[in-house]
């Protein structure tokens, strides 16, 4: 059983593809998805793929999770991408690192996350 793996992320629309590490919690979540029938292939390699039969696409999984959480708005997978960008910006992650992680070719697409993160200026001045 593997405890770490790499995931090759092939992005569409001329974005930069990259390789992301997967650690224990992510691998355990993938194993649960495989057991539930949402994944086909091996979970400790990038050869696993989301099953697209019987309406079980990632869109379906994410929208059902939003309904189960009783969110007052419809949820879609791209919201997870934005949430990741805002989370990393609020964690004071370097803007260039966020750019490469999200696969943005142009840093202007990444700056939207950092522009709304007031925590980034918190330690600029000593009291």
N, C-alpha and C positions, 0 to 999 in steps of 0.2 A: 504494500500500500504506500503510495507516495504522499508526502506531507507538503511538498512544494512543486510547482510546475510553472511553465511559461505559456502564455496565451498569445497567439499572433492575432492582432486586430487588423483586419483588412477593411479600410474605410472607403466609402463611396464618395462620389462628387469631388474628386481631386483632392481629398484630404490626405494627410500623411499617415501611412500605415505604421504600426509600431508593435513592439512586443512588451507585454505587461506581465509582471509576476503574479502568480496566484498562490495564496498561502492557505493555511489550515481552514479558516472559516469559509472561504470561497469554495475550496474543494469539497468540504462537507456539504455545502449548499448544492453544489453540482451533483454530488452523489444522491442527495435526496430527490432532486429533480429527475435524475435517471431512474431511480426506484419508482417514482410516481409516473414514469412513462413520458416525461417531457423531453428527454434527451435520448439520442441514439449515438452509439459509438462508445469510445473509451473516455472516462471522465478525467484521467490523468494525462491527457494530451490535448492538443488543439484540434484533434480530429472529431471531437464530440460536436454534435450539431443539434440545434433545437428541432424537435419534430414539428412538422407543419400539418399533421393530419388531425382530423376531428376537431378543428378549430382551436387547437392548443398552440397557438403562436405566442411569441413573447408579448405581443400587443394584448392578447387575450389575458395572459397571466397578470400583466401589470394593471389592466383595467379592472379585473376581478379583485385584485388587492386593494385598489382604490375604493371599490364598492364595499368590500369587507371592512375597511377602515372608516366607512361612512363619511368620506370626504364630500363636500358640497359641490364638487366640480368633477368633470370627467378627467381621468388620468391616462396618459399615454407614455410610451417608453422614452421619448425624447426629453420628457421632464426629468428623468433620472440623469441624463447627461448634463442638463442645466444645474440640477441639484449638486452634482459632483463638482462642477466648476465653481459654484458659489461656496460650497464646503471648503474646497482647497484654498480659495481666495481668503476666506475668513480664518483659515488656519495659518495665514501668512506664508503660504507656499509661493515660491518665486514665480513671477508671471510667465517667464520663459518655460519653466518646468510645466506649468499648467497648459501652456500652448502646445507643447510636445505631447503631453499626456492625452489631451483631447483631440490632437491631430489637426490643429488649425494651421494652415499655411501662412495666414496673415495674422499678426499679433493683435490687430484691431478687433478681431473677433473674440479674443481672449480678454481684452481690457474691460469689456462690459461686466465681467465678473468681479474684477478688482475695483472698478469704479464705485461699486455699491457696497464695499467692505470697509466700514469705518474703523474696524479693529486694526487695519493695516497701519494706522497712524498713531496707535495707542502708546507705543514706546519711543516716539521721536524725541520727547523732551523729558528731562529729569525734573522732579518736583523740588 
